[in-house]
Amino acid sequence: MDNNIVKHGFKLSKIKLPSVSKLNTYLFLDKQRYKCRHCNKTFTCITNEVNYSCFISNNTK
């Protein structure tokens, strides 16, 4: 079996969370990156905490 999708490092995302005691709160999230050997495109793992291509958490909006 030939695996065309391989791990390709991480992408660090700084995600804004709701304020705690009037202080800004951030989550530094390492998202796994992948690469397709067939077409050489890369893509990043998704999470339920933020929408695609967004850096503000869903519960902050």
N, C-alpha and C positions, 0 to 999 in steps of 0.2 A: 504494500500500500504506500503510495507516494503522498506525502503531506505537503500541500502547496501553501498552507498558512503556517507561518512561524512567528514566534515571539520576536519583537523588534525594539526592546527597551521600554522605557516609561516616559510619560509626559506629566510633569508637575502642574497641577491646577490649584490656584489660590481662590477658594470659594468663600464668598461672604455669607455668614450666618447671622441669625438675629442677635442683636446686642445683648450683652450680659452686664448688668449693673452699669448701664450707660457707656460701656466700653465696646468698641468694635471687635467683632469676633470673626476669625477666619479659620477655615479648614484647609490644610495643605494636603491634597489628595494626589497620590501617584496612580495614574491610570495606565494600565497595560496597553502597549502599542503592538500591533501585528502587521505583518507584511505578507503579501501574496507573491509567491515565487513565480507564478505564471504571468501576471501582468505588472509586477513591481510596484503596485499601489500599496500605501499604508493606511491603516485606520486605527482608531482608538476605541477601547472598551467604553460602553455607556454605563451610566448610573442613574438610579431613581432620585438622587438628591438634587440634581440640576438638569435642566433641559439641554438638548444638544446645542453646542457652541455658545453656552451661557456660563457666567461665573457668579451668578447670584442664586442661592439655594431656593428651592421651590417654597419652603416654609417662610422665607423672608419676604417674598413677593406679596 
